[in-house]
Amino acid sequence: MNELPATWVDMGRDVDLALALAEGRPTGPVADELRRRLRSHIEQLVTPAEAYATTLADNRARDIVEKTAEHACALLRDQGGDPAASLRLLGKATYHLMRYASAHRRGLRP
């Protein structure tokens, strides 16, 4: 895939759009493309989020980040189900991974 990585702003907009679309009619080509982009965002964010987890001394915090990354990876494998739930889950997973990946980039801890 020769696609340029999305910016943080693009990812944030896609999260907002996913949550808004999930409230209405989340089917059709626009929703399908949005799901594809969210999956791409998750693929980009999982590794830095997992790296962030390794920096955490607090076992509970580390476990939360690791489980969030695992859940996001599971969402990548799940292609069926309720379209609204799918958009919500992909959007929220992207949002949380963005927070962890951003913290990792800045060397922050919660």
N, C-alpha and C positions, 0 to 999 in steps of 0.2 A: 504494500500500500504506500503510494508516494504522496500521501496527503500531508499538508503542513500541520504541525501541532496547533491545536486551538489555544487561544489566549485565555487568561483567567476571566476576562470580560465575556468572551464567547461562551465559556462554560457556565458562568453565572446566568447569562441570558437564557441558555438552554434549560437550566434548572428551573428558572422562573416560568418559562414557556411550558415545560412539562407539567408543572403543578397546576398551571392555569388550564391547559388542555385537558388534564385529567378530570377537571370539574365539568367539562362539557362532553363533546363527542370525540374521543381520542382515537379515531380510526381514519384510514385513508392515507394518501401518500405523504402528507405533511407530518402526521404522527409517526408513520413508519420511518421517515428520514430522521426525525427527532430521536427516536429510539436508537437508530444506528449511530447518530452522533454521541448520544449519552454513553453508549457502549464503548465507543472510541475514547471518550473522556476517561471512563473508568479504567480502560487498559493503560492509558497514559499515567494515571494517578496512583494505581495500586502499588507500584514499586516504591515511589517516594514515601507513600503512607506507611508501607511496611518498614522502610528504613527508619522512619520517624519512631515507629513502635520500639525498635531496638535501642533507641536512645533513652527510653523512659525507665526510670528507676522504680517507679510505683507499679507494682504488679497488676493492680486493678486497672489503671489507666492503659498500661501496655496491652492487657487482655481485651479491653474495649476496642482499641485501634486494630488489633489483630483480627478480632471477630468481625469488625466492620469491613475490613479488607476481604476476609473470607466470604462474607455474605455478598459483597459486590461481585466477586469472582463467580459465585454461584448464579447470580443474576445474569451474567454473561452467557451462561450455558442454557438458561431457561428462555426459550423463544415463544412459548405459548401463554395461555391463560387470559385473564381479564385485561383488556387494553388499558383501562384507567389505572388499575393496580400496578401494571407494568411501568407505566409512565411515572407514577408516584414513587415507586421503589427505585427505579433508575435515577430519577431526579434527586431523591434524598441521598442515595448512595454517592452520587457525584458530589453533592454538596459537602457531605462529611469528609470524603476523601480529599476534596479541595482544601478543607481546613487543615487536615493532617499533613498533606503534601506542602502546603504553604508554610506551616510551622516548621517542617523539616528544612525547607529552603532557607528559612530565617534563623534556624538553630534555636527555636523556642521550645518551651515545655509548657504544658497546660497549668 
